[in-house]
């Protein structure tokens, strides 16, 4: 399943960082509208299982997180990091899998930032926070909660489309006919959203919780730090018995890690089948770019720990779980993007990627 998710991200060029950036810089909303379509589809698919609390005899729960300063600061920092690192959490995996070796530096930054976030987590968790719960519990009927939640996503869709119309004079269609191939690509954004929604549902049913990415980066960093002699088992997240046990086990026993490996492999296969697999020589990239993408990873890793997730776990998983923290994560990540685009190098990173096969920024 994870391999298919990686292929969908690559073939559909389903970007989160670039969607935020393009909207702010040019008013183009097509990727943001694709996000809201994905969230609506995932919410519909999640709904019956979240209401029942189980699926085929297995307990199922969504990602429902309190709203507080930690969430808002974490999402903001993640938004800044997305622009410096030229990708989000899922984007870093699929970029690296499809040949952009700068992703290795972003992943290292993710691990460093995740460890810092775990170390500082007690401070952030002690700050006041509001726990609004799931929209499915706000009203006498969960069906009313579903209807209003879909209405909210519809308003967001129309809102960003309205901004695009005011800034550009037109709205680029989300639904359009495009030449496509199931293996060689490209895929349409609508097709990519549909595959990602179905894949998210299958992961929910298999794991009992929504799709996540960045907890694995914290685990990988924890293993490396422990090997270097740092007492990470005494730190907040690692002090949890279940997570402490994972530190001693193979990463192949960690579902999130295995999903990440599958996503990486899916992007590799997609790029290879589509004839777009190109490996970048890191020695030919300026050291300032190396530093920038590494710091972007650090900010994303730290922000993801504060916000209890990234663009997948918090933005997608939270919204599909009818949790208010999902849309709020998107708002504050967009604010962080506004700062991040000002900090990016003058030479746009997506232009650096073009000679290596034309892979657009995610």
N, C-alpha and C positions, 0 to 999 in steps of 0.2 A: 504494500500500500504506500509506504513512504517513497519508494522508487517512483511511483506514479505521481506523487506530489512534487517530487523534484523535477520530473519531466514537464509537469503542468506549469510550474513557476518559470522554467526555462523557455519552453515553447510559446507560452502566452506572454512572456516578458512581464509578468504580473508584479509590478513594482510597488513598494510602499514608500521608501525614501524618495524616489523620483516622483511619485504621485504628489507628495506633499510639496516638493521643491517646484515642480512645474506649475502647480496651482498658485503658489506665492509669486513666482517670477513672471509668469505669462498669463495666468488666469485659466490655463487649460485644466479641465476637471475630469477628463475621461477616466483616468486611473482612480481618482477618488470615487467617482460614481461606480466603478467596478468594485471598489471596496464595499460600498453600501449594498450592492447587489449580492456579493458574497456573504455579507453578514445576514441579509434577509433570508437567503437560501439556507444558510447554516442554522439560523434561529428556527425556521420552520422544521428542519430535519431534527434538531435537538429537542424541540418542544415536547413531543409525546413521551420521550424517555426521561426528561427532567421532571415532568409532572408526576410520573409514576415513581421516579427515584430508583428505577432498576431497568435492566434490559436482559432478557433471557436468563433471569435468575442471578444476575450480577448487579451489585449496587452501582449506581451511576450518579455523579454529581457534577455540576458545572463549576466554573471559576467565579466565585462571588467574593469580592474583596472590599473591605472598608475604604471609604474615601477620606483621605487626610493629606497632610502636608507631604508625607513620604511618597504617596502616589503621584502627586502633582509635580514635585521636584524630580522624582525619578523619570516620569514621562518627558519632562522638559529636557533633562540631561540626555535622555535617549534620542530625542529629536535633534539635538545638537550633534550628538555622536553619529547619527545616521548620515549626516551630510559630510562630516569629516572622513568617515569610513567608507563613504560612497556605497552604502547599502545598510540593510537592517539585519536582523538575526537570520531569518530565512534567506534573505538576499545574499548574505555573506557565504552561506553554505552553497547556494546554487552558483554564485559567481566563481567560487573556488573550484567547485566540481566541474565547471565548464571551461576552466583553464586560466582564470585570472588569479595568478599566484599572490597578488597583493592580499588576497583574502586570508592567507596564512598569518600575516601581520595583524589583521583585524581580529582573527580568532585568538591570537596570543593576547592582544589587548582585552578581548572579552574575558579571558580567564583571569587576568590581573584585576580588572575592574570588578568582576564577580567576587573575587576573594576580598577586595576592599569593602565591597558592599556587605558581604557576610559578616566581616569583622565589625562594621559600624551599625549593623542592623538593629541591635538592642536600643541604641539611641533613637533611631527613627521610629521604631515600633512603640516607644514610650510616649510619643507625641499624640495629642488628641486626634481622634478620627471618628467619622460617622459611618455606621454600618446600616445602609438602607436596605440591604438584602436584595432579593431578586424581584423584578417587576411581576413575575408570576404570582407573587404573594401579596402584592399591594392592593389587590381588588378582590371582591367576593368570588370572582371566577377567573381562573388562569387564562381562559380564552379572551377575556377583556384585556388582560395584561399583554397577551400576544398581539392583539389587534392594535393596541396603542403603541407597542414597541415597534411594530412594522410601520405604523404611521410616523413615528419619530424618524426611522430610517428613510422613509419616503420624503419627509420634509428636508432632511439633510441632503438627499439626492437632488431635490429640486433647488435647494439653497445654493449649492456649489455650481449647479448648472446655470442659475441666474447670475452668479458672479461672472462666470465665463461669458455669458451673453453680453453683460454690461462692458466687460473689458475688451472683448474681441469682436463683438457684433454678431456672433453666431455661437452655436453649441455643437461641437463635434459629436456625431452620433456614436453611442456606445454599441448599438446593434448595427453591424454592417457586414456585408458579404465579403469574405476574404478567402483567398486560396489557402487551403490547409491540407495537412496529411497527418494521420494519427501517430505516425512514428517519426517522420522527418520534419514535421512542423511547417510553418508556424501555426500556432493555435490562436483563435480569437480570444479577446479578453473575456467575453461571455462564456466561451467554452472553458477557459481556464478557471473562471469563478465557479462554474458548475462542478468541475472535477475537484477543486479544492474544497468545496462544500461537502461533497460526498465523501472525500477522503477524511475530512474532519469528523464526520459522523462515524465512520468506521473506526477511527482511532478512539473516539469516545466510547464506542461499544466494546472495543478490545481492551482498553486500559481502565475504563470506568471514569475517566476524566478527559477534558478536552486536550487538544494538541498543544504541546509546549516545546520550547527549544532551549532556552537559556539556562535552565536548571542543570542541563548536562555540562554546559561550559563551567559552571561553578564546581561541579563534581570533578571534571578534568583538571581544573586549576587546583582543587583541593588535593587530588592525588599527587600532582607534581610538587605542591608545596610541602605535603607530608613527607615525600621522598627527600626533600631538601632539609628536613628537620623542623619545620614549623608546626607548632601544636594546634593544627586547625580543628582537631576534634573537639577542642574546648570552645570553638566559636559557634555563634548562634545556630545557624542552619545545620552545621555538621554535628552539633550537640544532640540533634534529634536522633533517636536510636536507629530509625529506619535509614536515614541518610548516612549515619556513622557506619552502618553495616555495608552500605554501598562503597564506601571508601576502601574497604578491604576486599571487595569482590571485583571481578572483571567488569569492565564497562559494557561488555556484551550482555550482562545481566540487567543492565539499566535500560528500561524501555525508551526513555527520552534519547539516550545516546544512540541506541539502535535505530530509532526513527531518524535522527540526524544523519547517521551514516547512509541510510537508505535514500534520504533526500539528496545527499552529495552524489551518490551513485546514479540516481535518476537524472540529475543535471548533466553528469558526465556522459551518460548514454544519449541524452537528448542532443547534446552538443556534437557528439561523435556521429550520430545518425544524421544530423542536419548539416554536417560538414563545417561546423563552426568551432570545432575544438582547436584552440590556439593557446599555447603556454607562453606567458609573459616572462621575459628575462628581468628579474628584479634588479640586476646590476645596472640596467639601463634606465632605471627610474630615479629621479632626484631624491636625495635623502630627506628633503622636506616633505615629499609625498609619503615616504615611508613613515616619518614621524607623525604626519597628519592622520593617516589611516590607523596607525597603532593607537593614537590618542582617541580617535573615534571609537575604536573597540573598547578602550578603557571606560569611556563615558557611557557607552551602551551597556556594558557589563554591570557597572555600578548602578546605572539608572534602572536596569531590569530587576535588580535585587530590591531596590527601594519600592518599585511599583508592582512587585509581585508578578512580573512578566514583561514581555516585549511586544512587538507588533503582532506576534502570533498568540502568545499566551494571554496577554492583557487585552489588546485591541480586538483581535478576532475572537479568542476564547471567551473573554469577558462579555463582549457584545452578544455573541451567540448564546451565552448563559443568562441573558437578560439582566446583567449586572450593570449598574450605572457607571461603574469604574471603567468599563470598556470605552464608551463614547468620550468620557472625560479624559482618558488616556490619549485618545486621538487629538482632542483640542489642545492639550498641553504639549504633546509631541509636535504639533503644528507650530506652536509658539516657539519651541526649541529649534525647529527647522528655520524659522525666520532669522534666528541668530546664527545658526550653523551655515547658512548659505553665504553670510557675510564673512565667515571665517575660512571658507574654502579657498584653495589656491586660485590665482587669477586664471591659470590654465585649467579649464574644466576637466574633471576626471573622466567624464564620459567621452570627451574627445580623445583622451589618451587611449581609451579602450578601442576606438574605431579601427585603427590599423591592424589590430589583433583579431579581426573577425567581426567587427561591428556590433559587439554586444552592448546593448544600451544599459544605462545605469538603472539599478533597481530602486 
